[in-house]
Amino acid sequence: MRTSMPIPSDARERCYIPSKETTRQLYVQRQNLRNKSGKKLRTVSENSVPWSAPPRSIAEALAISDEISRLGDALRDSLFPT
Amino acid sequence: MTQAATIGAELAPKVRTLVLGGTAVILHGLNRFTKDLDLWTDPNPTAEAWAAPIEAILKLHPELSALYLDDFTQQWEKVAPGQIALAAANGRIVRLIGCDRPIDLFYQPNEVERDEFNQFWNRAIPLTDGTRLLDPIDLIITKQLTDRPHDQADINFLQAKIETELCRKLPHESYPYAIAQFERFRSANTAFSATSNPDPKVRELGLSVLRNLAAEGDPFASEHLDAIRQQSV
């Protein structure tokens, strides 16, 4: 049985749906990988996304940003010393 | 040098302050660099009310100065103290410089109307410094159509985070919860996860979203529908 979803039209306008182009690109990439490996690939929902415990204030977030910048510079200097 | 984070924490008791941009993405858990701090302070009821706490910060920190992004010329122009409200009429952002990084204070963020501030505030996550972090779906909305590569990377991260959370909840949550989520975010994976809910109304809702997405050309939705058909044969 096919039913229409009871969502008001004004809500639809503010609903986020991943872009068609990105979704299609992702699908093609996934099919190519599947064909190469011959295995069923996991979907996003089956993967655990490895984000870390989030910071809880602006100061903590900006400290992470600064540390990433510092580590990036250190890594570049170590890999490509001038 | 004054820290941008200190200014954010000083604004919070004066005005409802939402964290946007790269800082918000880091607060949602992505480890990345950001060159500035983006904040949306309550723009209601008037531009003068929006400007008052910014003027107070400028008085408290004479080392800071303000610029605004002119909507017409797309150039940053200087704003004299006492003129912040006028800047709101010509642009949507005031930038404070003179601290460790620029602070962009939005009167109206991208893709968002000023009268949506209350809804965004109510959905936002309280932080320990008194500011609030934009809900991830609202954050995606502010990053759409900017055409900047790092915004697309942020959107991909936020989308994966939202999908994972919804795919964990939708197989067990109530029909009103499912309706509320699909009003704001729809993807093939989240719709498919709803089809395993014990409530037939949630399952039908998930199927309905999958059919809509498949009809609009989403190949993942078509694949999920094929899998459901094969299971029922």
Interface residues (C-beta under 8 A of the other chain):
Chain A: M1 R2 T3 S4 M5 P6 I7 P8 A11 R14 C15 Y16 I17 P18 K20 T22 T23 R24 L26 Y27 T43 V44 S45 N47 S48 V49 W51 S52 A53 P54 P55 R56 S57 I58 A59 A61 L62 I64 S65 I68 S69 G72
Chain B: Q3 A4 A5 T6 G8 A9 V19 G22 T23 I26 L27 H28 G29 L30 N31 R32 F33 T34 L37 R101 L127 T128 D129 T131 I137 I140 I141 Q152 N156 F157 Q159 A160 K161 E163 T164 C167 R168 I179 F182 E183 R184 F185 R186 S187 A188 N189 T190 F192 S193 E204 L205 S208 V209 R211 N212 L213 E216 G217 D218 P219 F220
